[in-house]
């Protein structure tokens, strides 16, 4: 006659399984945290890149000036694309039309953004932007002004996180790059 074995797990087997799962979570948490931070940086950089392209495209399609402007006074990744008033083409303070806005509280919170008028990739300008910093594109899709923004950095203060740079060429094209990579070894590199 067959004896029936009880099905299920013993208490010791359950404790061993819980201990292994807990150990895997503890070992994976720092990597997961860095991955989340790098994803937020990428979200911010991609939204800025897309907004710059939108501003350039709006300027060309409408045959007028269009402006991309960083709107966070604390150096966050908030921005606005607007059609500025003719009298003040260098600000979105009172625009003729607001084309699009981005609030970084969603997928890009805790990311610091900074802008510069030079392409020195070695220095990080993240978090140094003041509200109203931006770039205006003319009807030909080219940046206007005496010292237009040519670079926007996105990073965080968390160790191990990356920094991404959005570069605006004199002709108006927009490109995102990683300053940790060399352009000679990777197309995503900055220099």
C-alpha positions in Angstrom: 0.0 0.0 0.0 1.2 3.5 -0.8 1.6 6.1 1.8 0.7 9.6 0.9 3.5 12.2 1.3 2.4 15.5 2.5 2.7 18.2 -0.2 4.1 21.7 0.4 7.2 23.1 2.0 8.6 22.8 5.4 9.3 25.8 7.6 13.1 25.5 7.0 12.7 25.4 3.2 10.5 28.5 3.4 13.0 30.4 5.6 15.8 29.5 3.2 13.8 30.7 0.2 12.9 34.0 1.9 16.5 34.5 2.9 17.8 34.0 -0.6 15.1 36.4 -2.0 16.0 39.0 0.6 19.7 38.7 -0.2 19.1 39.1 -4.0 17.0 42.2 -3.3 19.7 43.7 -1.1 22.4 43.0 -3.7 20.3 44.3 -6.6 19.0 47.6 -5.0 22.0 49.8 -5.6 22.2 48.8 -9.3 18.4 49.3 -9.7 18.7 52.8 -8.0 21.4 53.8 -10.5 19.4 52.4 -13.4 16.4 54.5 -12.3 18.5 57.6 -12.0 20.1 57.1 -15.4 16.7 56.6 -16.9 15.5 59.9 -15.4 18.5 61.7 -16.9 17.9 60.1 -20.3 14.2 61.1 -20.1 15.2 64.7 -19.3 17.8 64.9 -22.1 15.5 63.3 -24.7 12.6 65.7 -23.8 15.0 68.7 -24.1 16.3 67.3 -27.4 12.7 66.8 -28.7 11.7 70.3 -27.5 14.6 71.9 -29.3 13.6 70.1 -32.5 10.0 71.2 -32.0 11.0 74.8 -31.6 13.2 74.7 -34.7 10.4 73.0 -36.7 7.8 75.5 -35.5 10.0 78.4 -36.5 10.5 77.0 -40.0 6.9 76.0 -40.5 5.4 79.3 -39.3 8.1 81.5 -40.9 8.7 83.3 -37.6 10.8 83.0 -34.4 10.2 80.2 -32.0 11.9 79.8 -28.6 12.9 76.9 -26.3 13.3 78.1 -22.8 14.3 76.4 -19.5 11.7 77.5 -17.0 12.9 76.0 -13.6 14.6 78.5 -11.4 16.2 75.6 -9.4 18.0 74.1 -12.4 15.3 71.4 -13.0 14.4 70.0 -16.4 11.2 72.0 -16.9 10.9 73.8 -20.3 8.6 75.7 -22.6 8.4 76.1 -26.3 6.7 79.3 -27.4 6.2 81.7 -30.2 7.5 84.8 -28.6 6.0 88.3 -28.9 7.6 90.3 -31.7 8.8 93.0 -29.3 10.5 90.4 -27.0 11.8 87.5 -29.2 14.2 86.5 -26.5 11.7 85.4 -23.8 8.6 83.3 -23.3 7.4 85.6 -20.4 4.4 86.8 -22.4 4.4 84.8 -25.6 2.0 85.1 -28.5 1.5 81.3 -28.2 2.8 78.6 -25.9 3.3 75.5 -28.1 4.3 73.0 -25.5 5.4 72.8 -21.9 7.2 70.1 -19.8 7.1 69.6 -16.1 10.0 67.3 -14.9 8.0 66.0 -11.9 7.0 63.0 -13.8 9.8 61.0 -15.4 12.7 63.4 -14.9 12.5 64.6 -11.3 15.7 65.2 -9.4 17.6 65.8 -12.6 19.6 69.0 -12.7 19.9 70.9 -16.0 22.4 73.6 -17.0 23.2 75.5 -20.1 26.4 77.0 -21.6 27.4 79.1 -24.6 30.6 77.0 -25.1 31.3 73.4 -25.9 33.8 72.6 -23.1 32.6 69.1 -22.3 34.9 68.6 -19.3 33.0 71.0 -17.1 29.6 70.1 -15.8 27.2 73.0 -15.9 24.2 71.1 -14.5 22.1 73.0 -12.0 23.6 76.4 -13.0 20.8 77.5 -15.2 18.6 80.4 -14.3 14.9 80.6 -15.3 14.5 82.2 -18.8 17.6 80.7 -20.3 17.0 79.4 -23.7 17.5 79.6 -27.4 15.5 81.3 -30.1 15.3 79.9 -33.7 14.7 82.1 -36.7 12.5 81.3 -39.7 15.4 79.4 -41.3 15.7 77.1 -38.2 19.0 78.7 -37.0 19.8 79.9 -33.5 19.7 83.7 -33.2 21.2 86.1 -30.8 24.7 87.2 -29.9 25.6 84.3 -27.6 23.1 81.5 -28.1 23.0 78.5 -25.9 25.0 75.7 -27.7 24.9 73.1 -24.9 22.5 71.8 -22.3 23.7 69.3 -19.6 21.5 66.9 -17.7 22.8 65.0 -14.7 22.3 64.3 -11.0 24.5 64.5 -7.9 24.1 60.8 -7.3 27.4 58.9 -7.6 27.6 56.5 -10.5 25.1 58.3 -12.6 25.7 59.5 -16.1 25.7 63.0 -17.7 24.1 63.6 -21.0 24.7 66.7 -23.1 22.4 68.1 -25.8 24.4 70.1 -28.4 22.9 72.7 -30.7 25.0 73.4 -33.9 25.2 76.9 -35.5 23.0 75.5 -38.3 20.3 74.5 -35.8 20.7 70.7 -35.7 20.3 69.1 -32.3 22.3 66.1 -31.1 22.6 64.3 -27.7 25.9 62.8 -26.6 27.7 61.2 -23.6 30.8 63.0 -22.4 32.2 59.8 -20.9 32.5 58.3 -24.4 34.9 59.4 -27.2 33.5 60.1 -30.6 36.4 58.1 -32.1 35.1 54.9 -30.4 31.4 55.5 -30.2 28.9 57.6 -32.2 27.3 58.6 -28.9 30.4 60.2 -27.7 30.9 64.0 -27.4 34.5 64.6 -28.2 
